[in-house]
Amino acid sequence: MLDHAELLCDNCFFGPSYYFYCFEADNKILIGYQRTPVLNWDDRSKNYLTKVHKAWMVWTPPGETVPVSYDDKHIWVTRPNGKPVKLTQSYTRDIFTANDRCREAVRAQVH
């Protein structure tokens, strides 16, 4: 994994937060996002919906090296419990400010 970024829903009542991830796999740069429904108030780092719907928990990379599989539309990563998480590939947002390789992948798809 090269980088990650978040667009959090602040003070949400069933609004989405977006979590973006940038990977290098097979000499390609892959960018995918996880859209997560959110219910929170006062603390944007919390999502009270995950208590009842565990699949809406945000995927947290276990380290820099992450096994991924992918096709033309999705990227699959695995939670520590072994359950897969499907990320949607998207190259429309220049959200990675700390990694030039991720930013260049976005620019290359736009042109």
VEXLO-937868 format. One record per residue (C-alpha): x, y, z; residue number from 1. Coordinates in Angstrom, 2 decimals, decimal comma, padded with zeros to 5 digits, m for minus. Layout:
+---------+---------+---------+-----+
|       u |       v |       w | num |
+---------+---------+---------+-----+
|       X |       Y |       Z | NUM |
...
+---------+---------+---------+-----+
//
This chain:
+---------+---------+---------+-----+
|       u |       v |       w | num |
+---------+---------+---------+-----+
|  000,00 |  000,00 |  000,00 |   1 |
|  001,36 |  003,39 | m000,99 |   2 |
| m001,07 |  005,83 |  000,64 |   3 |
| m004,58 |  006,33 |  002,02 |   4 |
| m006,91 |  009,28 |  002,53 |   5 |
| m010,31 |  009,96 |  004,08 |   6 |
| m013,29 |  012,16 |  003,32 |   7 |
| m015,20 |  011,89 |  006,59 |   8 |
| m018,83 |  012,74 |  007,10 |   9 |
| m018,94 |  015,12 |  010,04 |  10 |
| m022,01 |  015,20 |  012,29 |  11 |
| m023,85 |  012,70 |  010,08 |  12 |
| m027,24 |  011,11 |  010,22 |  13 |
| m026,83 |  008,26 |  007,72 |  14 |
| m024,39 |  010,10 |  005,47 |  15 |
| m021,42 |  008,38 |  003,80 |  16 |
| m017,73 |  008,63 |  004,53 |  17 |
| m015,21 |  007,70 |  001,85 |  18 |
| m011,90 |  005,96 |  002,50 |  19 |
| m009,43 |  005,95 | m000,39 |  20 |
| m006,48 |  003,57 | m000,76 |  21 |
| m003,61 |  003,54 | m003,23 |  22 |
| m001,74 |  000,30 | m003,98 |  23 |
|  001,05 | m000,88 | m006,22 |  24 |
|  000,42 | m004,34 | m007,68 |  25 |
|  001,87 | m006,01 | m010,76 |  26 |
|  003,71 | m002,78 | m011,70 |  27 |
|  000,38 | m000,88 | m011,73 |  28 |
| m000,97 |  001,79 | m009,43 |  29 |
| m004,46 |  000,88 | m008,19 |  30 |
| m006,76 |  003,35 | m006,45 |  31 |
| m009,92 |  002,22 | m004,76 |  32 |
| m012,38 |  003,51 | m002,21 |  33 |
| m014,70 |  002,16 |  000,43 |  34 |
| m018,00 |  004,01 |  000,88 |  35 |
| m019,30 |  003,52 |  004,41 |  36 |
| m022,69 |  004,66 |  005,76 |  37 |
| m022,21 |  006,69 |  008,93 |  38 |
| m024,28 |  007,62 |  011,94 |  39 |
| m022,41 |  009,92 |  014,32 |  40 |
| m022,67 |  013,14 |  016,21 |  41 |
| m020,10 |  015,15 |  018,15 |  42 |
| m017,19 |  012,86 |  017,17 |  43 |
| m016,44 |  012,39 |  013,48 |  44 |
| m014,10 |  009,48 |  014,21 |  45 |
| m017,00 |  007,30 |  015,41 |  46 |
| m019,61 |  005,36 |  013,48 |  47 |
| m022,41 |  004,10 |  015,68 |  48 |
| m023,79 |  001,92 |  012,88 |  49 |
| m020,87 | m000,51 |  013,06 |  50 |
| m022,17 | m001,87 |  016,37 |  51 |
| m025,10 | m003,46 |  014,51 |  52 |
| m023,61 | m003,89 |  011,01 |  53 |
| m020,00 | m005,13 |  011,27 |  54 |
| m019,54 | m005,11 |  007,46 |  55 |
| m019,59 | m001,30 |  007,55 |  56 |
| m016,40 | m001,15 |  009,59 |  57 |
| m013,63 |  000,70 |  007,82 |  58 |
| m010,85 | m001,50 |  006,49 |  59 |
| m007,58 | m000,75 |  008,21 |  60 |
| m004,41 | m001,90 |  006,45 |  61 |
| m002,38 | m004,26 |  008,64 |  62 |
|  000,90 | m002,88 |  007,30 |  63 |
|  002,65 | m001,57 |  004,21 |  64 |
|  002,51 | m004,92 |  002,40 |  65 |
| m001,06 | m006,02 |  001,79 |  66 |
| m002,25 | m008,91 | m000,40 |  67 |
| m004,69 | m007,61 | m003,03 |  68 |
| m006,60 | m009,02 | m005,94 |  69 |
| m008,33 | m006,91 | m008,55 |  70 |
| m010,21 | m006,74 | m011,82 |  71 |
| m011,17 | m003,77 | m013,99 |  72 |
| m013,69 | m002,38 | m011,48 |  73 |
| m012,80 | m003,60 | m007,99 |  74 |
| m009,96 | m004,29 | m005,59 |  75 |
| m010,27 | m006,92 | m002,87 |  76 |
| m008,35 | m006,78 |  000,40 |  77 |
| m008,80 | m008,89 |  003,53 |  78 |
| m009,69 | m008,00 |  007,10 |  79 |
| m007,61 | m009,56 |  009,92 |  80 |
| m010,47 | m012,03 |  010,51 |  81 |
| m010,12 | m013,28 |  006,92 |  82 |
| m013,26 | m011,63 |  005,52 |  83 |
| m012,81 | m009,85 |  002,17 |  84 |
| m013,48 | m006,16 |  001,65 |  85 |
| m014,42 | m004,95 | m001,84 |  86 |
| m013,10 | m001,54 | m002,83 |  87 |
| m014,39 |  000,24 | m005,92 |  88 |
| m011,69 |  001,38 | m008,33 |  89 |
| m011,83 |  005,11 | m009,01 |  90 |
| m009,32 |  007,53 | m010,48 |  91 |
| m011,47 |  010,67 | m010,35 |  92 |
| m010,21 |  012,41 | m007,19 |  93 |
| m006,77 |  013,81 | m006,65 |  94 |
| m006,89 |  013,16 | m002,93 |  95 |
| m003,42 |  011,76 | m002,23 |  96 |
| m001,34 |  014,77 | m001,29 |  97 |
|  001,62 |  012,81 |  000,13 |  98 |
|  002,33 |  010,45 | m002,78 |  99 |
|  003,23 |  011,62 | m006,27 | 100 |
|  002,81 |  008,14 | m007,81 | 101 |
| m000,82 |  007,98 | m006,65 | 102 |
| m001,48 |  011,51 | m007,87 | 103 |
|  000,06 |  010,71 | m011,25 | 104 |
| m002,21 |  007,66 | m011,61 | 105 |
| m005,22 |  009,95 | m011,16 | 106 |
| m003,90 |  012,46 | m013,68 | 107 |
| m003,14 |  009,74 | m016,22 | 108 |
| m006,71 |  008,39 | m016,06 | 109 |
| m008,24 |  011,86 | m016,41 | 110 |
| m006,36 |  012,63 | m019,64 | 111 |
+---------+---------+---------+-----+
//
